[in-house]
Amino acid sequence: MASGIALAEPKADVDLCPIADGGEGTVDAMLSATDGTAKTTTVAGPLGEPVAAAWGLLGSRNNEPLTAIIEMAAASGLSLVAPAQRDATKTTTFGTGQLIQAALTAGARRIIMGIGGSATNDGGCGMATALGAVFRDLNGQPVPRPAGCDLADIGSIGLNGIDPRISQTQIIVACDVTNPLTGPNGAAHIYGPQKGASHQQVEHLDRGLAHLARLIFKQLGKDIETLPGAGAAGGLGGGLLSFLGARLQPGIELVLDALDFDQRVNGCDLCLTGEGRLDGQSVSGKACLGVAQAARRAGVDTVALVGSIGPLAQRTIDAGLKAYHVIGPGLSAEQSMRRAAELLESATAKLLQLP
């Protein structure tokens, strides 16, 4: 887009502001937009194998604590597990907890976490264990790295040993998923099959999460079973809230706030954004609509350059966009993806030359 602007309006002042919605790519986008520092830490992967997980520290902002940006997928993501090895009963978020610990050690006292793309269904118990929590089974024995298969047998939750720095740290979770923890729309039933769970395993995982929710309510006084977003990332959303006192927030809102988007867009002549496919569903949580709505509040029009459009795409105009343009009209989705950079540059230049 910036190259296209340079072709059409060489003297234009451009503020590049990469954004994401809390899913994969959020770390790169936010580090780029804030001139942050990339980090890599070796942690336990979903099945316990070592993985080099990327995260980062955002560039400093006035009067705000040092902020870390973490994607749970970097440590506990589905992409880290070969399809033949996917088993939601065995995967753990332990490595995600290790990433949180690395951020604390680096001095972060504010952590923004994206929780999309998980391979796990452990209710966040693995994550909490890495930070010092102790989950004991029905015989009183510690469970070293809780996984989905262990939840139904947990007898107690011990948080006394959890890293004391957690109490001094604000943890905000970018979460656009509204699924509850359990039931037909819960973590196991909706996302378990894509993580390798059979029908029988899905039922077992759901019972485990329900048992964990009852235990959390009994011991910690937090009622998370039907809370929207608690089922995100195999229950990690609920675990972060219960064990670490985290706050769940829509992903795009969180990212835009962290990037000072309202201030950056104020006074601009035009905001350009993009999306792979735009349709009627885009009004519900898509990053490009979050951008458009924030820009509209500042009195700035937003145009989206998109790969394709689907049914009811016109709804996005009422929802905040000024207009949208397909970057490769007449081309297949595969062709547009292959030539994305070239097509975006050309479409941007043509847009700015319109009367």
Secondary structure by P-SEA (a helix, b strand, c coil): caaaaaaccccbbbbbbbbbccccaaaaaaaaaabbbbbbbbcccccccccccccccccccccccbbbbbbcccccccccccccccccccccaaaaaaaaaaaaaacccbbbbbbccccccccaaaaaaaabbbbbccccccccccccccccccccccccccccccccbbbbbbccccccccccccccccccccccccaaaaaaaaaaaaaaaaaaaaccccccccccccccccaaaaaaaaccccccccaaaaaaaaaccccccccccbbbbbbcccccccccccaaaaaaaaaaaacbbbbbbcccccccccccccccccccccccccccaaaaaaaaaaaaaaaaaaaaacc
